[in-house]
Amino acid sequence: MKPSGSGIRLPAVAGYFYPASKGELLQSIKDAFQNTEIGPGITFPDELKAENKESKSRVHCFVVPHAGYEYSGAVAAHSFLKISRLLGDAKFEAIILGPNHYGLGSGVALSPDSSWLTPLGEVKVDQSLRDELADSTDILDSDSSAHAREHSIEVQLPFLIASCRPHSFSFVPISMMMQDNETSKDLAEGICNVINSPSHEKERFLILASSDLTHYEPQPRANQKDQKLLGKVSELDATGFYSVLERDNVTACGYGPIATAIRVSKKFGGEKSELLKYATSGDTTGDMSAVVGYSAVQLL
């Protein structure tokens, strides 16, 4: 179903997952990049694009966590540093895939809004690209309720704004309540068909899969489960990824977005992934009794 409407989606978790004021938010992002224990440990923004190199690929796929910035922001910064060095000075389209934590709205949902507001400014939704994606597969609906309270996509936008040249990108958000293997296949096929269409064959794309990993288990067990799952991500093995997820009961909340990104990456020549950083909430809080796992991954 093609989206309709021209509203502005207001922040749902500003002041909760990240600071609501522009100055405090920029400082929080700066702290994440400059963190020398979990983050990249770079001088922000001076070193952000210091090694910017032209990439042969026009489709770049990453996994990013989506907890509160104080917990996962430093891990996320590893992905956004790579993104900045690949795309920071270029114009590109971002497709951000996130899980639906609240179970509201359609199973796989586009946002009907024309832009999303953040404390750092508005990010435009590419309405033409959104309509093409809606036409590419029957599983995509337009549903604002699926996005209204959801944080998994929203928290990525301030990092993208801070990491890339202002106004260099527009985006399409896709919320996945349905995350099964077949849904991942259908969605990945639709995304690839649109990216490969004549109207987009020269454009650059960023695919962001927003997901945390194991939830609320002791640190050693969470590490063990997450490393098994990330092993399948490193092989770009979507089928094996679902097998580990189910067999080992890995409670990664955005497994559908990750599997979709794996499939898109493989379609465009990806052969492996690079784990940029793995950490848990325990590495930040010191409480190792019930942690949440976070990863920053580049799918190559």
C-alpha positions as CSV (number, residue, x, y, z in Angstrom):
1,M,0.0,0.0,0.0
2,K,1.5,3.4,-1.0
3,P,1.9,5.8,1.9
4,S,0.0,9.0,2.0
5,G,0.1,12.2,4.1
6,S,2.7,14.9,4.6
7,G,3.1,15.1,8.3
8,I,6.2,15.5,10.5
9,R,7.0,12.6,12.8
10,L,7.9,14.1,16.2
11,P,10.6,12.6,18.4
12,A,9.3,9.9,20.8
13,V,12.3,9.3,23.0
14,A,14.2,12.6,23.0
15,G,15.0,13.3,26.7
16,Y,14.9,9.5,27.4
17,F,17.1,7.6,25.1
18,Y,19.2,10.7,24.2
19,P,19.2,14.3,25.3
20,A,16.4,16.5,24.1
21,S,18.4,19.7,23.7
22,K,20.7,20.3,20.7
23,G,23.8,21.2,22.7
24,E,23.5,18.3,25.1
25,L,22.8,15.9,22.3
26,L,25.8,16.9,20.3
27,Q,27.9,16.6,23.4
28,S,26.6,13.1,24.0
29,I,27.5,12.1,20.4
30,K,30.9,13.7,20.8
31,D,31.5,11.7,24.0
32,A,30.5,8.5,22.2
33,F,33.1,9.0,19.5
34,Q,35.8,10.2,21.9
35,N,35.3,7.3,24.3
36,T,38.6,5.4,24.5
37,E,37.4,2.3,26.3
38,I,34.3,1.3,24.2
39,G,34.1,3.9,21.5
40,P,36.5,4.7,18.6
41,G,38.5,7.1,20.7
42,I,38.7,9.8,18.0
43,T,38.6,13.6,18.2
44,F,35.1,14.6,17.2
45,P,34.5,16.0,14.7
46,D,38.1,16.7,13.5
47,E,39.0,13.0,12.8
48,L,35.6,11.9,11.7
49,K,36.4,12.0,7.9
50,A,40.2,12.1,8.1
51,E,40.5,8.8,6.2
52,N,37.7,9.2,3.8
53,K,38.3,7.0,0.8
54,E,36.3,6.4,-2.4
55,S,34.6,3.0,-2.3
56,K,33.9,0.9,-5.3
57,S,30.6,-0.3,-3.8
58,R,27.5,1.9,-3.9
59,V,25.6,-0.1,-1.3
60,H,26.9,-0.1,2.3
61,C,25.3,-2.3,5.0
62,F,25.8,-1.9,8.8
63,V,24.4,-3.2,12.0
64,V,24.0,-0.6,14.8
65,P,22.6,-0.9,18.4
66,H,19.7,1.2,19.6
67,A,19.7,1.5,23.4
68,G,20.1,4.7,25.2
69,Y,23.2,6.6,24.2
70,E,24.8,6.2,27.6
71,Y,24.7,2.4,27.2
72,S,25.2,1.7,23.4
73,G,26.2,5.0,21.9
74,A,30.0,4.3,22.1
75,V,29.5,1.0,20.3
76,A,27.2,2.6,17.7
77,A,29.9,5.3,17.0
78,H,32.1,2.6,15.5
79,S,29.6,2.0,12.7
80,F,28.9,5.7,12.2
81,L,32.7,6.5,12.0
82,K,32.9,4.0,9.1
83,I,29.8,5.4,7.5
84,S,31.2,8.9,7.7
85,R,34.4,7.9,6.1
86,L,32.6,6.1,3.3
87,L,29.6,8.4,2.7
88,G,30.1,11.6,4.8
89,D,30.7,13.9,1.8
90,A,28.5,12.1,-0.6
91,K,24.8,12.3,-1.3
92,F,23.1,9.0,-0.4
93,E,19.8,7.3,0.5
94,A,19.5,5.6,3.8
95,I,17.1,2.7,4.4
96,I,16.8,2.1,8.1
97,L,15.3,-1.2,9.3
98,G,14.2,-1.5,12.9
99,P,12.2,-3.9,15.0
100,N,8.8,-3.0,16.4
101,H,9.1,-3.3,20.2
102,Y,5.5,-2.3,21.0
103,G,3.6,-4.6,18.6
104,L,1.6,-1.7,17.2
105,G,0.5,-1.3,13.6
106,S,1.3,-3.3,10.5
107,G,3.7,-6.2,10.4
108,V,6.2,-4.5,8.1
109,A,5.5,-0.7,8.0
110,L,6.7,2.3,6.1
111,S,6.2,5.7,7.6
112,P,3.7,8.0,5.8
113,D,5.3,11.2,7.1
114,S,7.3,13.5,4.9
115,S,10.1,14.1,7.5
116,W,11.2,13.1,11.0
117,L,12.1,15.8,13.5
118,T,15.1,15.5,15.7
119,P,16.8,18.0,18.1
120,L,19.4,18.4,15.4
121,G,16.8,19.3,12.7
122,E,14.5,17.5,10.3
123,V,15.5,14.5,8.2
124,K,13.5,14.2,5.0
125,V,11.8,11.0,4.1
126,D,12.4,10.2,0.4
127,Q,8.8,9.8,-0.6
128,S,9.5,8.7,-4.1
129,L,11.8,5.9,-2.9
130,R,9.3,5.0,-0.3
131,D,6.6,4.6,-2.9
132,E,8.9,2.4,-5.0
133,L,9.6,0.2,-2.0
134,A,5.9,0.0,-1.3
135,D,5.3,-1.2,-4.9
136,S,8.2,-3.7,-4.7
137,T,6.6,-6.2,-2.3
138,D,3.2,-6.9,-0.9
139,I,4.4,-7.2,2.7
140,L,5.0,-3.4,3.1
141,D,2.2,-1.2,4.4
142,S,2.0,2.4,5.4
143,D,1.3,2.8,9.1
144,S,2.3,5.7,11.3
145,S,1.2,3.8,14.5
146,A,4.1,1.3,13.9
147,H,6.6,4.2,14.2
148,A,4.9,6.6,16.6
149,R,6.4,5.2,19.8
150,E,9.3,3.2,18.4
151,H,12.9,4.2,19.2
152,S,15.0,1.7,17.1
153,I,15.0,3.9,14.0
154,E,14.7,7.3,15.7
155,V,17.9,7.0,17.7
156,Q,20.0,6.5,14.6
157,L,19.1,9.8,13.0
158,P,21.1,12.2,15.3
159,F,24.2,10.1,14.8
160,L,23.7,10.2,11.0
161,I,23.2,14.0,11.1
162,A,26.3,14.5,13.2
163,S,28.4,12.1,11.2
164,C,27.6,13.1,7.6
165,R,27.4,16.3,5.7
166,P,24.2,18.2,6.5
167,H,21.5,17.5,3.9
168,S,23.5,14.8,2.2
169,F,20.9,12.2,2.8
170,S,17.3,11.4,3.0
171,F,15.9,8.2,4.3
172,V,13.1,5.6,4.4
173,P,12.3,4.0,7.7
174,I,10.9,0.4,7.8
175,S,9.5,-1.0,11.1
176,M,9.5,-4.8,11.3
177,M,7.1,-6.5,13.7
178,M,7.2,-9.6,11.4
179,Q,10.9,-10.7,11.4
180,D,10.7,-14.3,10.2
181,N,12.9,-15.8,7.6
182,E,10.4,-15.5,4.7
183,T,9.6,-11.9,5.6
184,S,13.4,-11.1,5.5
185,K,13.7,-12.7,2.1
186,D,10.7,-10.8,0.6
187,L,11.8,-7.5,2.0
188,A,15.5,-7.9,0.9
189,E,14.3,-8.8,-2.6
190,G,12.1,-5.8,-2.8
191,I,14.9,-3.5,-1.6
192,C,17.4,-5.0,-4.0
193,N,15.0,-4.7,-7.0
194,V,14.5,-1.0,-6.2
195,I,18.2,-0.3,-5.8
196,N,18.9,-2.0,-9.1
197,S,16.2,-0.2,-11.0
198,P,17.3,2.2,-13.8
199,S,16.2,5.2,-11.7
200,H,18.6,4.3,-8.9
201,E,21.5,2.5,-10.6
202,K,24.0,5.3,-10.1
203,E,22.9,6.3,-6.5
204,R,24.6,5.3,-3.3
205,F,22.7,3.6,-0.5
206,L,23.1,3.0,3.2
207,I,21.3,0.0,4.8
208,L,21.2,0.3,8.6
209,A,20.0,-2.7,10.6
210,S,19.1,-1.5,14.0
211,S,19.3,-4.2,16.7
212,D,20.6,-5.0,20.2
213,L,21.6,-8.6,20.9
214,T,21.1,-10.9,23.9
215,H,18.9,-9.3,26.6
216,Y,19.2,-9.6,30.3
217,E,21.4,-12.5,30.8
218,P,24.7,-12.8,32.8
219,Q,27.7,-11.4,30.9
220,P,29.4,-14.7,30.2
221,R,26.3,-16.3,28.8
222,A,25.4,-13.2,26.8
223,N,28.9,-13.1,25.3
224,Q,28.7,-16.8,24.3
225,K,25.4,-16.5,22.6
226,D,26.2,-13.3,20.8
227,Q,29.5,-14.6,19.5
228,K,27.7,-17.6,18.0
229,L,25.2,-15.3,16.3
230,L,27.8,-12.8,15.1
231,G,29.7,-15.7,13.7
232,K,26.9,-16.3,11.2
233,V,26.7,-12.6,10.5
234,S,30.4,-12.7,9.7
235,E,29.7,-15.4,7.1
236,L,26.7,-13.5,5.7
237,D,24.8,-16.7,6.4
238,A,21.2,-15.7,6.9
239,T,19.9,-19.2,7.1
240,G,22.5,-20.2,9.7
241,F,21.8,-16.9,11.5
242,Y,18.1,-17.9,12.0
243,S,19.2,-21.4,13.1
244,V,21.5,-20.1,15.9
245,L,18.9,-17.6,16.9
246,E,16.3,-20.3,17.5
247,R,18.6,-23.1,18.7
248,D,20.4,-21.0,21.3
249,N,17.4,-18.8,22.1
250,V,19.3,-15.6,21.3
251,T,17.1,-12.7,22.3
252,A,18.3,-10.2,19.6
253,C,15.4,-7.8,19.1
254,G,16.2,-6.8,15.6
255,Y,17.0,-10.1,14.0
256,G,14.8,-9.4,11.0
257,P,16.6,-6.2,10.1
258,I,20.0,-8.0,10.5
259,A,18.9,-10.9,8.3
260,T,17.5,-8.5,5.7
261,A,20.8,-6.5,5.6
262,I,22.8,-9.7,5.2
263,R,20.7,-10.6,2.2
264,V,21.0,-7.2,0.6
265,S,24.8,-7.2,1.2
266,K,25.2,-10.6,-0.5
267,K,23.1,-9.4,-3.5
268,F,25.6,-6.6,-4.0
269,G,28.7,-8.7,-3.8
270,G,29.2,-8.9,0.0
271,E,31.2,-11.9,1.2
272,K,31.8,-11.3,4.9
273,S,31.3,-8.8,7.6
274,E,33.7,-7.0,10.0
275,L,32.9,-6.8,13.7
276,L,33.9,-3.2,14.5
277,K,33.0,-3.5,18.2
278,Y,31.1,-5.7,20.6
279,A,30.3,-4.7,24.2
280,T,27.4,-5.0,26.7
281,S,25.6,-2.7,29.0
282,G,27.7,-4.3,31.8
283,D,30.8,-2.8,30.3
284,T,29.3,0.6,30.9
285,T,27.4,0.1,34.2
286,G,29.6,-2.5,35.8
287,D,26.6,-4.7,36.5
288,M,27.3,-8.0,34.8
289,S,24.4,-9.9,36.2
290,A,21.8,-9.1,33.5
291,V,23.3,-7.4,30.5
292,V,22.3,-6.4,27.0
293,G,24.7,-7.1,24.1
294,Y,25.5,-4.4,21.5
295,S,27.4,-4.7,18.2
296,A,28.7,-2.5,15.4
297,V,29.2,-4.4,12.2
298,Q,30.0,-3.6,8.7
299,L,28.8,-6.0,6.1
300,L,31.4,-6.1,3.3
